[in-house]
Amino acid sequence: MTTTPKKKPRAARRSFDPFGGRREDMRAARKAMVLQGGGALGAYQAGVYAALSETELQPHWLAGVSIGAINAALIAGNAPEKRVERLREFWHLVSSGPAQRLPSWLGDRTAQNQWSAAMASLVGIPGFFEPRRSPSLWMGGAAPLLSYYDTAPLARTLERLVDFDRINACEARFSVGAVDVRTGNSVYFDNTTHRIGPEHIMASGALPPGFAPVRIDGDDYWDGGIVSNTPLQYVLDVHPRSEPLVVLQVDLFNARGEMPRTLAGVMERQKDITYSSRTRMNTDALAANVNLQQAIAELISKLPPHLRDDPAVRAVQAELTHEPIDIFHLIYRDKAYELESKDYEFSRAAVEEHWEAGVRDMRRTLANPETLRSRAAPNGVTTFDLCEPGVERIKRPGLARRRAGSP
């Protein structure tokens, strides 16, 4: 009688490769979509998801800050076949004001954008916010108010477009970032630890002094972008290092830009640098830290057996070893007609342009041979920026390269 040899446990069958790490097919990895804050520019994120929805690649985890939290809720809070429809409905609603839908023949496009932004400041945005009409505003900075605008319309919009029972059923993990007003600490509301409601989304987007803090369980919260405009660090901190991860990081402010020539250009450039620099710094620092840990783990594997096999050394090596993490970085880069008010300029023309840019960049990234191919991925963090025409920026553990080529 013959017996079938028992398979060795998974951990025993996977050998440690000091040159490439454990070998993983990244198509099978857990996938997270990380969405930055940026107001009206968030239509770009909606376009990115619209293109992603055309594939079988659905995110297992949605994490957002500010407008990214709203987009994340619209995705996680709807059935897959309804998600793009709900995103479209939201972005059509917030660009439906009379000043936002001027015909193209009526004046210069830049002037129309300026008018749209000015009217957003004066009368608000449909389904999003409206100005407070209080005589105390005449007191200026001494007014006993905490914001210029009321976001009650957003609460009604979220309740109509988002199924919070679906979010709380944890079909996908869901995390949104906010800041505790009193402590200044970053806080994440996660459906694995909290029951998520409209108030958590609104807290993540309560940018002062425009929007008032949102009270949740006796504490008050402002927009998470005050501390960090991207939830990437949270995702990497809480994701188990023993599991591979693919991150689609969608950012709305571009660190690269031309020298401004006007005061308006100075303000726009300052805004880009302020919000993108934190993201770039966080991404680079996180990748460098993880890759340093991985390099130490690989050095430990080269120790003589009597040292390498010591239980304490093996425990340290296990703590320093990270399964592969691939970060695909999409950044809104289009500059046509953009003003310093681009994050609160919700004209229909601008929203549609942002959406189409997201669709284009996601399709370009998905078409790149480097994207999610079945390959042996090195342990540690690899970052990809594949959607800028003619340039691919890829940083692998221990290796950085910038390669010109077709998008």
HELIX and SHEET records of a PDB file:
HELIX    1   1 ARG A   10  ARG A   13  1                                   4    
HELIX    2   2 MET A   26  ALA A   28  5                                   3    
HELIX    3   3 GLY A   39  GLY A   42  5                                   4    
HELIX    4   4 ALA A   43  LEU A   52  1                                  10    
HELIX    5   5 ILE A   67  ALA A   76  1                                  10    
HELIX    6   6 PRO A   80  LYS A   82  5                                   3    
HELIX    7   7 ARG A   83  LEU A   93  1                                  11    
HELIX    8   8 PRO A   98  GLN A  100  5                                   3    
HELIX    9   9 ARG A  109  VAL A  123  1                                  15    
HELIX   10  10 PRO A  135  ALA A  142  5                                   8    
HELIX   11  11 ALA A  152  LEU A  161  1                                  10    
HELIX   12  12 PHE A  164  ASN A  168  1                                   5    
HELIX   13  13 PRO A  198  SER A  204  1                                   7    
HELIX   14  14 GLY A  224  ILE A  226  5                                   3    
HELIX   15  15 LEU A  232  VAL A  238  1                                   7    
HELIX   16  16 LEU A  263  ILE A  300  1                                  38    
HELIX   17  17 PRO A  305  ARG A  308  1                                   4    
HELIX   18  18 PRO A  311  LEU A  320  1                                  10    
HELIX   19  19 ARG A  348  ALA A  367  1                                  20    
SHEET    1   A 9 SER A 186  ASP A 190  0                                        
SHEET    2   A 9 ARG A 173  ASP A 180 -1                                        
SHEET    3   A 9 TRP A  61  VAL A  65  1                                        
SHEET    4   A 9 ARG A  30  LEU A  35  1                                        
SHEET    5   A 9 LEU A 245  ASP A 251  1                                        
SHEET    6   A 9 ILE A 325  ILE A 331  1                                        
SHEET    7   A 9 VAL A 381  ASP A 385  1                                        
SHEET    8   A 9 VAL A 391  ARG A 396 -1                                        
SHEET    9   A 9 LEU A 399  ALA A 404 -1                                        
SHEET    1   B 2 GLU A 130  PRO A 131  0                                        
SHEET    2   B 2 TYR A 149  ASP A 150 -1                                        
SHEET    1   C 4 SER A 186  ASP A 190  0                                        
SHEET    2   C 4 ARG A 173  ASP A 180 -1                                        
SHEET    3   C 4 ASP A 219  ASP A 223 -1                                        
SHEET    4   C 4 VAL A 214  ILE A 216 -1                                        
END                                                                             
